[in-house]
């Protein structure tokens, strides 16, 4: 049990035929989607099922398309069809992962940004990757101002019961009710709980080590910040039932009563 | 307009069918037109508790599959003529139930001017339990004073808040009632059973009623007489109180005794 972003992805249920695409999330919260089939209809069905299975996590999630598994590389109209399928299935394709010159050319043709950070897995010669990186650099520079915009926190007023999972993507989470045994509250930012916490709370789910957990009445099974977790097998005498906050000091997860 | 009440719990063996039978009888005794449906396809029990097992000709699945009319499948109670039972099929499995089929039967019952439709849910959270709760207006969640039952009830309460028709359309919420059964005040005092307060605190809900553990429940089940019909039984009286509260009456709690120290308090030193 760790709070790495990969763990948050819930695969499509059932014993369906082998997956037609791979989907993983990195530290930025932008997904990398690697289609293993060039058929838009198949891709749509696959992704739609996954989005349905975890709508809270995946709906409208930004993804970068990694075409490295498709041989030969599809032409621009075929890639456009794939992008439309991904969009229709509920994800939001924002660009292509760069692997080689051909993908870079494709990106230019489709007028799509190229993401060098999301290196496609079949990396060719290092020289080409470097070239691709330098090609995007000018475009990346003016962006940062927008990142500073503050995402509104997510608020929840109903009890979070056993088996339920609440996820605040890219922001803080406030719950003004109890979190039951076996329930999970997860946020990319901090978590604020004004009811009893008996289940699990995972803050900084995408690696934000400055995230904190505040809780009015602490009886948790497990808490985690940026993947550092602590299990409370026995009720902690000095914390149980008290108002508590948790934060990271380096790699160490600190938990202390609030006075 | 009929109100659909699901009796559910998640965990098995906590008293769902006993509760369904007694709630249905209690409502009918107060003059309401009531039908109680067994959703436990393949493990038919409600007919035994209601004492009509030898009169089951057609069942719920027969109606869904169009093999008989709803009227043919309804079994009239021998004691109360405004109470009917729709039995489950013993020879099919839960896949015989479909959302459309269940909705069709419920709509048919509404057209027959029933005031209350009580749905006896199977244990678990699979198809049968899902369909039993899906169309509900209210839920009676049966819970025993022990940790696994309380946790399963918590799960069910979460599903009621998200996986029902009312939750999906967002028109209204399914009213949730907690019914604590097999309660033994002496064992609570000894500290080996959870108290009413413990259960209410963990689930964040007040109880609709508390039914004491009683031999009369088993005796009634075996005789095909719902325990609510036994005037000497404390469990029967507690069920009658719960039905009164379900109808909005204010009735004080009985048979619960004053409690000194609960299970959690003992465990964690409160």
Interface residues (C-beta under 8 A of the other chain):
Chain A: X158 X159 X160 X161 X162 X163 X164 X177 X178 X180 X181 X182 X183 X195 X196 X198 X235 X240 X241
Chain B: X151 X152 X154 X155 X157 X158 X159 X161 X162 X201 X202 X203 X204 X267 X268
